[in-house]
Amino acid sequence: MSSFRIQGGRTLKGEIHPQGAKNEALQILCATLLTDQPVTVDNIPDIVDVNKLIELLGDLGVKVERLSPQKYKFTASSVDLAFLETDKYRQKAAALRGSVMLLGPILSRYGKASIPKPGGDKIGRRRLDTHFLGFQTLGARFNFDANRNLFHIDASQLKGAYMLLNEASVTGTANIIMAAVLAEGKTTIYYAACEPYIQQLCNMLNRMGAKISGIGSNLLTIEGVKSLKGTEHTLLPDMIEIGSFIGLAAMTQSEITIKNCQIPMLGIIPETFRKLGIKMDFRGDDIHVPAQEHIEIESFIDGSILTIADAPWPGFTPDLISVALVVATQAKGTVLIHQKMFESRLFFVDKLIDMGAQIILCDPHRATVTGLDRKYPLRGIKMSSPDIRAGVALLIAALSAQGESEISNVEQIDRGYQDIEGRLKKVGAIMERV
């Protein structure tokens, strides 16, 4: 198990390039199974979760060619469905939550599949109901083998249908879309997720020959087609990294330029950080964050305490709630952080309290943060990364803190962030992996 040893309290300066979007990559890579023709994908991040999925695709018989460090060609002309019954598959798929999105394209193209209960972050319940209910609405039949912890799915007669999703699940919507594009007839998905990553997936599938309308809204209509062809696709920059770097600049009082951000696809992320007092300006497609000695949290128009809450797109992404919380600890003012979607994602605040932050954890979903306005800097401690997003939030806190910090279990951070220490060192961070 690796750790980061960090010398905090240093001002950073320079340019930083966000990686390709992890959450989009997991969807797009699974979609390559929908055709027997080559699909080329660019801007793929070199991170653990994505690399595990690429390895799974290769195990399934997909021909994987690495054209450059971030560009791959996938040809799924000879998929081996027997691999889905092996212990090797069960072990690998159970360790990667994104593996659930293999189901949609495999069911759509081959009519049957198996999958174990997927793994991933320990951030509370993350139900798969939306995925499975969507498949069932299209005509799939499920059988759970309790002895092998394995779902067997028969989807030999998928037919288009109307469905109203029980939640606007991004991965659930993506999975149902991929199952529906080759199903017979018309599928209507209401209360569909409409994140930029879903828009990217739909646009790519349309280039492959799918017939999807309503892209960008929560009402999608899919006319099933007989087959799809190959295409080329470039992933968006990772909006979670971009938000994390905005928070990093503010916490370390640093001047940082975040390059090539695809700003129109960031939604309310920049505006939410502005409410925490962070100044920034857009320079073409770059975000420039100037060094700020003080940041002050806004209040609502009636003077009441600001609340920052996560919500389905175009609301604020839950993946940046932990970063917003960390930034608030050194701002001036008070904010209520409301993490609605996962009941365990705020449990990392005990580590921030140990660092000197003033936080009241109201319940598993809400925390009240009283900003210290840098009068009492955070202090370095030893801590452990509980999940990807909390891990990066703690890394930001450590970089701003006085003294040395050590963060263990950084393999969690590696799952979502490519060479994070290398890129931070380039802008002046003093840290090492031990």
LINZI-V305557 format. One line per field, one symbol per residue. ss: DSSP state (H for helix, E for strand, - for the rest). psi: psi as a letter, one per 40 degrees, with the letter a starting at -180 (. if undefined). burial: # if it has 16 or more other ideal C-beta (glycine too) atoms within 10 Angstrom, else .. A space follows every 10 residues. Layout:
# LINZI-V305557
ss->???
psi->???
burial->???
This chain:
# LINZI-V305557
ss->--EEEEE--- --EEEEE--E -HHHHHHHHH HHHH----EE EE-----HHH HHHHHHHHH- --EEEEEE-- EEEEE----- HHHHH-HHHH HHHH--HHHH HHHHHHHHHH -EEEEE---- --------HH HHHHHHH--- EEEEE----E EEEE----E- -EEE-----H HHHHHHHHHH ---E-EEEEE -----HHHHH HHHHHHH--- EEE-----EE EEE------- EEEE--E-HH HHHHHHHHHH H---EEEEE- --HHH---HH HHHHH----- EEE--EEEE- -----E---- -----EEEEE -----E-HHH HHHHHHHH-- -EEEEEEE-- --------HH HHHH---EEE EEE--EEEEE EE------E- -EEE---HHH HHHHHHHHHH -E-EEEEE-- HHHH-----H HHHHHH---E EEE-
psi->hiihhhhaei hihaihhiii hddddddddd eeeeieihhh hifhigiddd ddddddddde ehhhhhdide hihhhfeghg dddeeidddd ddddehdedd edddddddde eiiihihiaa igfahgiedd dddddddeei hihhgddefh hhhhfefhii ihihieighd dddddddddd deihahhhhi fiifiddddd dddddddeei ghieheiehi hhhiidiiii aiihiiihdd dddddddddd defihhhhig efdeeebedd dddddeehii ihgbeihhhi hhdiihhiii deeihhhhii iihfahhdee ddddddddde ihaiihhhgd dheeeeeedd ddddeeighh hdaeeihhhh iefedgiiii ihiihdiddd ddddddddde ihahihhife dddddehhfd ddddddeeih iih.
burial->..######## .#...#.### ########## #####.#### #.###.#### .###.##.## ##.......# .#####..#. ...#....## .###.##### #########. #.####.#.# #.#....#.# #####.#### .........# ###.#..#.# #.#.#..### ########## ###...###. ########## ######.### .#.##..#.# ##.#...#.# #.#.###### ########## #########. #.#.###.## .##.####.# ......#.#. .#..#.#... .....#.### .##..##### ########## ###.#####. ##.######. ##..###.#. ....###### ##.#..#### #.######## ########## #..####.## .#######.# #.##..#.#. #...
